Protein backbone atom coordinates (compact mmCIF):
# COMPACT_ATOMS: atom_id res chain seq x y z
CA UNK A 1 0.00 0.00 0.00
CA UNK A 2 2.90 2.41 0.65
CA UNK A 3 2.57 5.75 2.34
CA UNK A 4 -0.65 7.74 2.56
CA UNK A 5 -0.57 11.53 2.86
CA UNK A 6 -2.39 12.46 6.05
CA UNK A 7 -1.57 16.12 6.53
CA UNK A 8 0.77 19.06 6.40
CA UNK A 9 2.98 20.85 8.92
CA UNK A 10 1.22 24.14 9.78
CA UNK A 11 3.84 25.33 12.27
CA UNK A 12 7.09 24.21 13.92
CA UNK A 13 8.12 25.14 17.45
CA UNK A 14 11.91 24.84 17.59
CA UNK A 15 12.19 25.60 21.32
CA UNK A 16 10.24 22.42 22.17
CA UNK A 17 10.89 20.36 19.02
CA UNK A 18 7.22 20.04 18.15
CA UNK A 19 5.29 20.29 14.89
CA UNK A 20 1.67 21.37 14.51
CA UNK A 21 0.08 19.19 11.84
CA UNK A 22 -3.23 19.92 10.09
CA UNK A 23 -4.77 16.52 9.40
CA UNK A 24 -6.42 15.41 6.14
CA UNK A 25 -6.94 11.92 7.58
CA UNK A 26 -7.07 10.24 10.99
CA UNK A 27 -4.00 9.64 13.16
CA UNK A 28 -3.50 7.81 16.45
CA UNK A 29 -0.74 7.25 18.97
CA UNK A 30 1.35 4.28 17.80
CA UNK A 31 1.11 5.14 14.09
CA UNK A 32 4.38 5.63 12.21
CA UNK A 33 4.65 8.91 10.32
CA UNK A 34 7.05 10.26 7.70
CA UNK A 35 7.56 14.03 7.42
CA UNK A 36 9.03 15.09 4.10
CA UNK A 37 10.04 18.45 2.68
CA UNK A 38 13.19 19.86 1.14
CA UNK A 39 16.13 17.77 2.37
CA UNK A 40 14.18 16.65 5.46
CA UNK A 41 13.00 13.06 5.95
CA UNK A 42 11.81 12.26 9.47
CA UNK A 43 10.27 8.87 10.12
CA UNK A 44 9.09 8.04 13.62
CA UNK A 45 6.40 6.46 15.74
CA UNK A 46 3.84 8.85 17.25
CA UNK A 47 4.53 8.53 20.99
CA UNK A 48 2.05 11.22 22.06
CA UNK A 49 0.06 14.09 20.62
CA UNK A 50 -1.98 17.04 21.79
CA UNK A 51 -4.92 19.10 20.64
CA UNK A 52 -5.17 22.53 22.31
CA UNK A 53 -2.46 21.46 24.80
CA UNK A 54 -4.48 18.44 25.98
CA UNK A 55 -3.15 14.91 25.49
CA UNK A 56 -5.18 12.79 23.06
CA UNK A 57 -4.76 9.24 21.73
CA UNK A 58 -6.40 9.84 18.35
CA UNK A 59 -7.38 12.66 16.03
CA UNK A 60 -9.57 12.96 12.94
CA UNK A 61 -9.58 14.78 9.63
CA UNK A 62 -9.65 18.55 10.19
CA UNK A 63 -7.95 18.43 13.61
CA UNK A 64 -4.66 20.21 14.22
CA UNK A 65 -2.36 18.18 16.45
CA UNK A 66 0.95 18.90 18.13
CA UNK A 67 3.56 16.14 17.98
CA UNK A 68 7.12 16.05 19.32
CA UNK A 69 9.39 15.22 16.40
CA UNK A 70 13.00 14.03 16.12
CA UNK A 71 14.21 16.74 13.75
CA UNK A 72 13.32 20.12 12.31
CA UNK A 73 10.36 20.74 10.04
CA UNK A 74 8.99 23.75 8.23
CA UNK A 75 5.51 24.96 7.42
CA UNK A 76 4.21 23.20 4.32
CA UNK A 77 6.12 19.93 4.76
CA UNK A 78 3.95 16.92 3.92
CA UNK A 79 3.11 14.28 6.52
CA UNK A 80 2.50 10.66 5.55
CA UNK A 81 1.35 7.59 7.47
CA UNK A 82 3.70 4.65 6.81
Kinemage of the C-alpha trace (Angstrom):
@kinemage 1
@onewidth
@group {chain A} dominant
@subgroup {mainchain}
@vectorlist {calphas} color= white
{ca unk a 1} P 0.000 0.000 0.000
{ca unk a 2} L 2.903 2.407 0.653
{ca unk a 3} L 2.567 5.753 2.345
{ca unk a 4} L -0.648 7.736 2.564
{ca unk a 5} L -0.567 11.534 2.858
{ca unk a 6} L -2.389 12.463 6.054
{ca unk a 7} L -1.566 16.124 6.529
{ca unk a 8} L 0.775 19.063 6.401
{ca unk a 9} L 2.976 20.855 8.922
{ca unk a 10} L 1.224 24.136 9.780
{ca unk a 11} L 3.840 25.331 12.274
{ca unk a 12} L 7.087 24.211 13.917
{ca unk a 13} L 8.116 25.143 17.455
{ca unk a 14} L 11.907 24.841 17.587
{ca unk a 15} L 12.193 25.605 21.323
{ca unk a 16} L 10.245 22.424 22.171
{ca unk a 17} L 10.890 20.365 19.018
{ca unk a 18} L 7.216 20.036 18.146
{ca unk a 19} L 5.291 20.286 14.895
{ca unk a 20} L 1.671 21.373 14.509
{ca unk a 21} L 0.076 19.189 11.843
{ca unk a 22} L -3.227 19.925 10.090
{ca unk a 23} L -4.765 16.522 9.396
{ca unk a 24} L -6.416 15.408 6.144
{ca unk a 25} L -6.940 11.919 7.581
{ca unk a 26} L -7.069 10.241 10.991
{ca unk a 27} L -4.005 9.639 13.159
{ca unk a 28} L -3.499 7.809 16.445
{ca unk a 29} L -0.740 7.245 18.974
{ca unk a 30} L 1.351 4.280 17.804
{ca unk a 31} L 1.111 5.144 14.092
{ca unk a 32} L 4.378 5.628 12.214
{ca unk a 33} L 4.653 8.914 10.316
{ca unk a 34} L 7.053 10.258 7.704
{ca unk a 35} L 7.558 14.026 7.422
{ca unk a 36} L 9.025 15.089 4.097
{ca unk a 37} L 10.036 18.447 2.682
{ca unk a 38} L 13.187 19.862 1.139
{ca unk a 39} L 16.127 17.768 2.370
{ca unk a 40} L 14.181 16.646 5.464
{ca unk a 41} L 13.001 13.065 5.947
{ca unk a 42} L 11.811 12.264 9.465
{ca unk a 43} L 10.273 8.866 10.117
{ca unk a 44} L 9.085 8.042 13.616
{ca unk a 45} L 6.398 6.461 15.738
{ca unk a 46} L 3.844 8.854 17.252
{ca unk a 47} L 4.529 8.531 20.993
{ca unk a 48} L 2.053 11.218 22.065
{ca unk a 49} L 0.060 14.093 20.621
{ca unk a 50} L -1.978 17.040 21.788
{ca unk a 51} L -4.925 19.100 20.640
{ca unk a 52} L -5.167 22.527 22.310
{ca unk a 53} L -2.460 21.463 24.802
{ca unk a 54} L -4.483 18.442 25.980
{ca unk a 55} L -3.146 14.910 25.493
{ca unk a 56} L -5.179 12.788 23.064
{ca unk a 57} L -4.756 9.242 21.727
{ca unk a 58} L -6.396 9.835 18.350
{ca unk a 59} L -7.383 12.665 16.031
{ca unk a 60} L -9.574 12.956 12.942
{ca unk a 61} L -9.582 14.781 9.625
{ca unk a 62} L -9.650 18.555 10.190
{ca unk a 63} L -7.947 18.429 13.605
{ca unk a 64} L -4.659 20.215 14.224
{ca unk a 65} L -2.363 18.180 16.451
{ca unk a 66} L 0.946 18.900 18.126
{ca unk a 67} L 3.565 16.138 17.976
{ca unk a 68} L 7.117 16.054 19.319
{ca unk a 69} L 9.394 15.221 16.396
{ca unk a 70} L 12.999 14.033 16.122
{ca unk a 71} L 14.206 16.740 13.754
{ca unk a 72} L 13.322 20.116 12.310
{ca unk a 73} L 10.364 20.735 10.041
{ca unk a 74} L 8.990 23.749 8.228
{ca unk a 75} L 5.510 24.964 7.421
{ca unk a 76} L 4.212 23.201 4.321
{ca unk a 77} L 6.121 19.935 4.761
{ca unk a 78} L 3.949 16.923 3.923
{ca unk a 79} L 3.112 14.283 6.524
{ca unk a 80} L 2.502 10.658 5.552
{ca unk a 81} L 1.347 7.592 7.474
{ca unk a 82} L 3.703 4.653 6.809
